[in-house]
Amino acid sequence: MRHGPAGILAACALALCPPGCGEGSADEDALEDDGGAENAPDTDVPLEADANDDADSPAEATDDGPGDDGTGPAPGAPRFETSASYPVTIAGNGDPADVYYPVPPDLAPGAYAFPVAVLLQGAKVDKQYYAAYAARVARYGFVVVVPNHESISMIGPGLYVEQSLPAEALAQLRAENDDPTSPIHGVIDTGTLVLLGHSYGGVAGLNLIRDVCQPPACTGRYERPAELAGGVFHGTNLATPMVGTVPDILNQGLPVALVQGTLDSKATPDAAQATYEKIADPPKALVRLAGANHYGVCDVDNPTGADPDGTRPTLDQATAVETAARWSAVFLRARVLGDADAAAYLESLGDPADANVEVEQQW
C-alpha cells in the first residue's frame, strides 16, 4: 500500500463517447455499436444477491452470510446481516429504479439515518446486473438507489445516465422517507448523498464531483446537489478518446475513490492511474482489483446488452463483486461518514489482508 500526500477537445469526440463510458476508453472502441455483444461468451448467469430484485415482488429481507452478531462486525465486514429491496418509479423523470436498504431487527422510523447512495449505471447495462453489489453496499448502512435511465446519445438511444439523475433520485428518496407506507419511512439521511458509478455512469459522477456539465451526459438540465458528499467509481477514467489526456479534477475536498480491474481492456488501468493522479484534493484512493475486467462490479461478466470486454476475468465474479462493494462502502464510511473503524480498515488493516487488491491513497 502506498501513501502520500488538458485542454478542450472537439465537441464531436466528447459527445460520441466520453472516456471510461463502457463503449471503450481512449481508443476506437468508442465507436462500437450494440452488435459487439453477440460475439461475447454466454456468461449471463446472475449471482445470488443479498436482496430481492424482482420488480414484481414486495420487499423481502435476505441473509447473505455473517454480519453483526452482537459483538460488532469484523473489520471491513458489513454492519448489518440482511438487506432488502423494492421497486420505485422516480417521479421527476419516470425512471424505474430499485431501492436497496439495510434491515436491522429494530428498523423503525427515527431509529436510523442511512445516507443515500445513487448508483449510476454503465452504458447499456441494465440495473438488474448491479443487484448483488447494491445489496452488499446497503448492508454497510446505505440506502442504494439503482435507476434504469434512458437517453439519446450520439450513437443512439439506450441506457445512458445523465448528470441530472442524482438530484432526481434524491428527491424521490425524500418522498420515500416521508411516506408512512414506504419500507424506508423515516430512516434516511436525505442530507447526505454519495455516488456510485460504473464506466459511463462513473464519468457522469466524476463530472458531477468536479462540477462540470459535460456532454453527452449533461445537456442543460444539470444540477449538482448541495448534499453531494463523495463518490466511488468503477472502471472509470477521464482520459479523452484517442488523445488520452486527463483534465484536472477539482473535487473541492469531496472524497473520491476509483476501483479498477487490472484486466479491464475497455477502461484501462493506465487511464485510471492518470485519472487518480489528477484528483486534486485528498482524501482519494485507487483500489486495483486483481484479475477483474470491466464488469467486475456486475452480477455477470459481459452482461446482456452491454458492449463486451474481450479480456476474460481470472477473478471469480462473486469475489470481484464482494470485494468491490466492500472497498466502496468502507471508503465512503471512512471518508464521508467519519467512521473510525472503517478508516482503520482502509488505512492499515484491509490491504494486507486482501490478496485481491492493491490500494493507493491519500488522506
Buried (B, 14 or more C-beta within 10 A) or exposed (E): BEEEEEEEBEEEBBBBBBBBBBBBBBBEBBEBEBEBBEEBEEBBEBBEBBBBBEBEEEBBBBEBEEBBEEEEBBBBBBBBBBBBBBBBEBEBBEBBBBBBBBBBEEBEEEEBBBBBBBBBBBBBBBBBBBBBBBBBBBBBBBBBBBBBBBBEBEBEEBBBBBBBBBBBBBBBBBBBBEEEEBBBBBBBBBEBBBBBBBBBBBBBBBBBBBEBBBBBBBBEEBBBBEBBBBBBBBBBBBBBBEBBBBBEBBBEEBBBBBBBBBBBBBBBBEBBBBBBEBBEBBBBBBBBBBBBBBBBBBBBBBBBBBBBBBBBBEBEBEBBBBBBBBBBBBBBBBBBBEBEBBBBBBBEBBBEEBEBBBBBBBB
